[in-house]
């Protein structure tokens, strides 16, 4: 059963803003006023108002700002089971419905929940459709990140990508295993060759061939041991989420296709496991990348940028109008901005500002970081064109982005997102675990740009 519908019936649910509470209260029936006064309700949080026969007559839920997309993220967990009909400002209903749905998210692949959830009726199919698609994209990202590596290796990521392509009538192809060498994807192969799960490059194409070209690239490191520069146990514990960049571009692609955005879309995901075996790539090795630049391996745990540089190079073959990549790339970004504010880098000011503004409007904030070119010399190598890792511990998110930029032409419109992909604490509508950061901001910007 759908937890969101377009019906016009159910227990009245009034979602209001704190500052509007007194004005709203003056318009209510005497029994409602009496109950709220007697229970000391002050226009914050939820109150279930009983009827004379002991049932729920109506509900009031007062929030700071009902336009905020997660303001109603706790609704589904606070309301008793049943159907509720939403009374709210029309302009706020998308945000309310989205927050409600994200609050109903449960990852139940291995452990089911017995909690009975409420149903929200909003009386408008357009709102249902839009909120549902936004929530589906978020849930897709969460599901992929939450799935343990045993069930989310490169071949599983391939299956998800292929299924998404079928759902929306897209084309799907992949380059697998040693064919990566034949077709000149040496760094993807080098990073993934030590795993029993073959590395691969996943490729989805969708949309009008005559429309503006948009390419999404997502880091798909399905598990990261660190390679021969092995991570400590604490650092390895959550490395099932190191394919979070791939999850993000699949979620974003889902929105683009579901809303039929006017773009010629391509999605590229280098999918690997960074494992340890006798044939693993080593510190000190030099790899010739797809575009011919040679890279000295300073640290095998800086593998994400290696798989991305080959994918970014092939993305250039279509001459896209915009390239956007997502990756769980550096701990340095988490140190700089924390786990809940994704940083991004951009080569074009207008694109960066557009995405930033869209994020503020949709409560999906992102923060632009500088592509500070003088730091490029931190990636110098004595025996290769560049090193895959900076010579010192500072500015790690910037040097990682500069490494990627080295594989792109100067005039490209490119954005690189360095995201956590994981909630380390539970917030309204955002349970602990896998999370989508920045995809609604980017999608809203793309809707404006490619409308």
PEQUINOR-V66808 format. One record per run of one state. SS is the DSSP state (H for helix, E for strand, C for the rest). FROM is the first residue (numbers start at 0). TO is the last residue. Records with the same first field share a line. If there is no record, write none. Layout:
SS=FROM-TO, FROM-TO
//
This chain:
C=0-2, 5-9, 25-28, 38-43, 50-54, 63-73, 78-81, 87-88, 103-117, 121-123, 146-147, 151-152, 167-169, 176-177, 182-184, 192-198, 206-210, 224-231, 236-237, 258-261, 274-284, 288-292, 296-302, 318-320, 327-329, 337-340, 346-347, 361-364, 368-371, 379-384, 387-394, 405-412, 418-420, 423-425, 427-428, 430-431, 434-437, 449-450
E=3-4, 10-16, 44-49, 55-62, 82-86, 118-120, 170-175, 199-205, 211-223, 262-273, 285-287, 293-295, 321-326, 341-345, 365-367, 385-386, 413-417, 421-422, 426-426, 429-429, 432-433
H=17-24, 29-37, 74-77, 89-102, 124-145, 148-150, 153-166, 178-181, 185-191, 232-235, 238-257, 303-317, 330-336, 348-360, 372-378, 395-404, 438-448
//
